[in-house]
Amino acid sequence: MATPLTAAEAEQIDLELAEQDQQGRVDLGKRQKSLTIGAVCKALAQEFPDISISKIRYLEDQKLLTPRRTPGGYRLYTQGDVARLRTILRMQRDEFLPLRVIRQELAAGRGGTGGAGWTGPDDAPAPGRVGRDGARGWRPSVSVGQASGALYSLDDVLEETKAEAKLVRELEEFGVVKGEMRGGVRYFDETEREIIAAVAELARYGVGGRNLRVFRSSADREANLLQQILAPALRSRNPERRKEAVEALENLAAVATHLKHLLLVRDLRKIVR
């Protein structure tokens, strides 16, 4: 539960805001829209029951939030800050994304403020949630189109993901990643780099390469199923029809990912009962 501000702290914030108004540094409209960290917790508590002041401060320490501060050091959050925080919390809860990936998503313009292309808190409805037009919005988590072509050496991957070389060798042995040899050096593409990063996180809990067979088998079965559904359109020689098929494939992948997440959550809840 969020720790409420003491009467003295609330009074001090009001005094500082009043002083700023008198000095002309903050207009009345901004003052009315600003929220204390306790008010932010209260506003988000219904959707995120485990929200707390310490969690918001931690996200700020991780450079995901940058609220304005009064001269006395108290945090003040704008509506844009709250929208950004809501996006972060949804990505953690609904997609299990690590903070590093969330930071990249925000930088790319997904939700919140500070990213190009953001138009408001409802710009990109979370998977399975109702969008502005009343239809469910399924945001593809990845693009199955042409990748950027960027390649990363093993040393680069190990440095960025903090994975151990032994773990990467295990992933190669079990066919989870393959890499590509060029001039005697093995390189990995963007997707394989992210796979290694995810596995490195699992490895902290004792999950090894051989344990990932279940994930690999599940992914292969899902890919085969989606391929069967859209095979005729994907093989079409009509560029427009093929483009529509690729978009449909990404949409189906997002729906399948969300469904798998819901089934996993259901089973995990049985474990902790």
Phi, psi and omega in degrees: 000146181290140178276119183289154176291146175286162179300323180293319180294316179298319179295321180296319178298315179300319180296319181292320178294320178298320179295320179295320178299317181296327181274357176079016183273336180225126180279166186296325181299316180294323180297319182292331183272348181281143180236145173284167182295327177293322179292325177296315177302316181295321182292330184259355187298327182294318180279328183233084185301335183267009179295144180210163178298319181296325179292319179295319178296324178295317178297327175292319178299329179276010176066026177267340179227143177223072181292156176288154179237144174283166177305334179275000177094004180281140181280140174229127186252132175277172177297327176294321177297319181294319179297319179295317179297319179298320178297316179300313182295324178291322179293325176292314186284315188272333186236359179055034182283136175289161184300327180298317180288322177300319178299320179293319179298317180294319179296331180278356175103014180274107175067169176064195178246165176091005178237144180295140175091358180280133182240355180157170184296339180257017185301318182230091181300143181293157180308130177085357181261156184281130179273189184296325184274005179089350179271154178289137180259125179242103181277118178303129181283338177216162174258132178266003178285194182296130178285170183292339181090358180291138179237148183231131179291164179301319180298319179296317181296317180296322181290319184283324184265347183063022177279160176267148181301326180298321180295317180297320178297321177298318180296325177291318181297323182267007175074017179285319172230156182240317184073181182212127181276129176220116180061035180080004180243135179272132180240152179235146178276182185298317183295317180293326177298317180291326176298314180298320179297318180294317181294324178299324177293318178295326182297335178297338181254015176088010179277121181256180182302316182293335178289344185275358179301325181296321178292316181298315180297318179297316180296320179297317181294318180294318180298319179295321180295313181294325177297318179297322182294321187247010185307311182301316181290324180292333179271358183298145176273353177280113183303322182292317179294322179294321178298316179296324180294320178295318178297320178294324179297316178296321179294316178296322179297320179294318179296315181296320179297317180293320178298316179298321178298316181296319179295321179295315179300318179301314182290324179293326178296328177293327182292321187270359179291000000 
